Amino acid sequence: MQNKLSAKERKHLERIKEMRCAVCEASGGSEAHHIRQHSQYLCIPLCADCHRGSINGWHGQRRIWNVYKMDELDALNDTIRKILGG
């Protein structure tokens, strides 16, 4: 598995990090959450709370995800739609 990012992968990740959070729509820069490790195009933008928060975060209790009735694929679908301008 190659760990070095291509220029296109870096550009994509930069764009993801500039987007609003895919769950709560918080602005101010997001973290790129990899749905599958080392799959740079299977990333979604998440604020720190929706990503790593102990209560709301994907890596925590996922409460905000449950409130919005979302999972990673829902967030990925929204992210792709926004990138493609839909």
Backbone torsions as a table, in degrees:
resi	resn	phi	psi	omega
1	MET	NA	127.3	-178.9
2	GLN	-84.7	126.9	-178.9
3	ASN	-96.4	-17.2	-179.1
4	LYS	-76.4	128.8	-177.4
5	LEU	-81.9	141.6	173.2
6	SER	-77.7	167.0	178.2
7	ALA	-60.6	-38.8	179.5
8	LYS	-66.9	-39.4	178.1
9	GLU	-65.6	-43.3	177.7
10	ARG	-60.3	-43.9	179.6
11	LYS	-62.4	-42.1	178.9
12	HIS	-62.6	-45.7	-179.9
13	LEU	-64.3	-37.4	176.1
14	GLU	-61.6	-42.5	179.1
15	ARG	-64.2	-43.4	178.0
16	ILE	-57.3	-45.4	-177.0
17	LYS	-68.8	-18.7	177.5
18	GLU	-86.5	-13.1	-176.6
19	MET	-79.9	162.4	172.6
20	ARG	-70.1	158.5	177.4
21	CYS	-57.3	133.2	-178.3
22	ALA	-69.9	-16.8	-178.5
23	VAL	-99.0	-58.8	-172.7
24	CYS	-103.7	-2.4	178.7
25	GLU	67.9	16.4	177.0
26	ALA	-62.9	141.0	178.2
27	SER	-102.5	-177.7	176.1
28	GLY	102.0	17.4	179.8
29	GLY	97.1	135.3	-177.9
30	SER	-119.5	166.6	171.6
31	GLU	-99.6	147.3	177.8
32	ALA	-88.2	111.9	177.1
33	HIS	-93.1	120.1	179.8
34	HIS	-85.5	118.0	176.8
35	ILE	-67.2	-39.5	174.2
36	ARG	-125.5	126.8	-177.2
37	GLN	-55.3	135.9	179.1
38	HIS	69.8	7.6	175.4
39	SER	-102.1	93.4	-171.3
40	GLN	-65.2	-25.6	-178.8
41	TYR	-90.2	-5.8	175.2
42	LEU	-102.7	56.4	-179.0
43	CYS	-120.8	149.4	176.0
44	ILE	-128.7	149.0	177.7
45	PRO	-82.6	126.3	178.2
46	LEU	-133.8	139.6	171.9
47	CYS	-69.3	166.0	-177.5
48	ALA	-58.3	-38.6	-178.1
49	ASP	-68.7	-45.0	-179.8
50	CYS	-73.2	-17.8	179.6
51	HIS	-92.3	-57.9	-170.9
52	ARG	-115.9	-0.4	-177.5
53	GLY	-62.4	139.2	-176.2
54	SER	-66.4	-27.5	179.8
55	ILE	-99.4	-52.1	-174.5
56	ASN	-89.9	-22.7	-168.9
57	GLY	-71.5	155.8	175.8
58	TRP	-59.4	-36.2	179.7
59	HIS	-89.9	16.0	177.1
60	GLY	-126.6	-134.8	-177.7
61	GLN	-85.0	-11.5	175.7
62	ARG	63.1	30.2	-176.7
63	ARG	-62.4	-43.3	-178.8
64	ILE	-66.3	-33.9	176.9
65	TRP	-62.0	-40.6	178.8
66	ASN	-68.8	-38.2	178.1
67	VAL	-59.4	-44.8	-179.7
68	TYR	-85.4	0.1	-179.7
69	LYS	52.7	51.1	-177.3
70	MET	-120.5	154.0	167.2
71	ASP	-130.9	-175.0	-176.4
72	GLU	-61.5	-38.2	-178.7
73	LEU	-69.6	-35.0	174.1
74	ASP	-61.4	-44.6	-179.9
75	ALA	-66.3	-38.3	177.7
76	LEU	-65.3	-41.4	177.9
77	ASN	-59.5	-46.1	177.4
78	ASP	-61.4	-42.1	-179.0
79	THR	-63.2	-46.5	179.4
80	ILE	-62.5	-42.8	179.3
81	ARG	-59.3	-43.4	-179.8
82	LYS	-67.9	-40.0	179.2
83	ILE	-64.1	-39.7	-178.3
84	LEU	-82.9	-3.8	175.6
85	GLY	82.1	25.4	-177.8
86	GLY	-93.9	NA	NA
